[in-house]
């Protein structure tokens, strides 16, 4: 099994190197609409290619009800979703072969680091003040959240140029983790099942570095 994990991870190296920045890199799932008529848990289960181990991590953490919208205090959530590949690499780096070898407590802590109470869409996120870096004390263009797991993140958007015209191009969303002291690589924001929103993290995201 370890050999299989090594081969699988090695086969993804080229993709990782070509997507190693920390802004979103859109996944092409063949579905253009961000809306899904199901719970977050069901959405994840329907796409085993990207989320099989993510589902296993949630189930091992015994947090399925949370992602099905059945927790009264967290009817809607924002999930900064780590893809299966990030979890697979975490297993390999820790000489493990499957999610079930992780403790229930560790899985719970890992999952809750990626959950924010309420539904927070990309459209709600504040634009960065371009006059200052994001951690500059004078910076006032950002949104901050404390995840259910207790970790704090700063989220912002940047505008870009298009056809030489400033600020009319794509708007890019970024995440900074105060706990990990680094940017968190984002792939696709604003996936919207019925009980919240999923902001999918990139394949080169290191599990727990949030």
LINWOCOR-V913152 format. One record per pair of residues at least 12 apart in sequence whose C-alpha atoms are under 7 Angstrom apart, sorted by sequence separation. I is the first residue (numbers start at 1). J is the second residue. D is the distance in whole Angstrom. If there is no record, write none. Layout:
BEGIN
((I	J	D) (I	J	D))
END
This chain:
BEGIN
((129	141	5) (142	154	7) (143	155	5) (159	171	5) (174	186	7) (188	200	5) (128	141	4) (142	155	6) (143	156	6) (158	171	6) (159	172	7) (187	200	5) (188	201	7) (127	141	5) (128	142	6) (142	156	5) (157	171	6) (158	172	5) (186	200	6) (187	201	5) (126	141	6) (127	142	6) (141	156	7) (157	172	5) (158	173	7) (186	201	4) (187	202	5) (126	142	5) (157	173	4) (185	201	6) (186	202	5) (125	142	7) (126	143	6) (156	173	6) (157	174	6) (185	202	5) (125	143	6) (156	174	5) (155	174	6) (156	175	7) (155	175	5) (185	205	6) (154	175	6) (155	176	6) (184	205	7) (153	175	7) (154	176	5) (153	176	6) (154	177	7) (153	177	5) (152	177	6) (153	178	6) (41	67	5) (152	178	6) (184	210	6) (40	67	5) (41	68	6) (152	179	7) (39	67	7) (40	68	6) (54	82	7) (128	156	6) (151	179	6) (39	68	5) (54	83	6) (127	156	6) (128	157	6) (180	209	5) (39	69	7) (54	84	5) (116	146	7) (125	155	7) (126	156	5) (127	157	5) (128	158	6) (180	210	6) (53	84	5) (116	147	5) (117	148	7) (125	156	6) (126	157	6) (127	158	6) (179	210	6) (51	83	6) (52	84	6) (115	147	5) (116	148	6) (125	157	7) (50	83	6) (51	84	5) (81	114	7) (114	147	7) (115	148	6) (177	210	5) (50	84	6) (53	87	7) (80	114	5) (113	147	6) (79	114	6) (80	115	6) (112	147	7) (113	148	6) (79	115	5) (112	148	5) (113	149	4) (78	115	6) (79	116	7) (112	149	5) (113	150	7) (77	115	7) (78	116	5) (113	151	6) (77	116	6) (78	117	6) (60	100	7) (77	117	5) (78	118	6) (109	149	6) (76	117	7) (77	118	4) (78	119	5) (57	99	6) (76	118	5) (77	119	5) (78	120	6) (56	99	7) (61	104	5) (74	117	6) (76	119	6) (60	104	6) (61	105	7) (61	107	5) (60	107	6) (61	108	4) (57	107	6) (58	111	7) (122	189	7) (122	190	6) (121	190	6) (121	197	7) (119	196	5) (120	197	7) (119	197	6) (9	89	7) (5	92	7) (2	97	6) (1	97	7) (113	210	7) (110	208	6) (81	198	6) (86	203	6) (90	207	6) (77	195	7) (78	196	6) (79	197	6) (80	198	6) (81	199	6) (82	200	7) (83	201	7) (85	203	6) (86	204	7) (76	195	5) (77	196	5) (78	197	5) (79	198	5) (80	199	5) (81	200	5) (82	201	5) (86	205	6) (75	195	6) (76	196	5) (77	197	7) (78	198	6) (79	199	6) (80	200	6) (81	201	6) (83	203	6) (86	206	6) (87	207	6) (80	201	6) (86	207	6) (82	207	7) (69	195	6) (24	172	7) (23	172	7) (24	173	7) (23	173	7) (43	193	7) (23	174	6) (40	193	5) (39	193	5) (38	193	6) (39	194	5) (40	195	6) (34	190	7) (35	191	6) (36	192	6) (37	193	6) (38	194	6) (39	195	6) (34	191	5) (35	192	5) (36	193	5) (37	194	6) (34	192	6) (35	193	6) (36	194	7) (27	187	7) (22	183	6) (24	185	7) (25	186	7) (26	187	5) (27	188	6) (22	184	6) (23	185	6) (24	186	4) (25	187	4) (26	188	5) (22	185	4) (23	186	5) (24	187	4) (25	188	6) (21	185	7) (22	186	6) (24	188	6) (20	204	6) (16	203	7) (16	204	6))
END
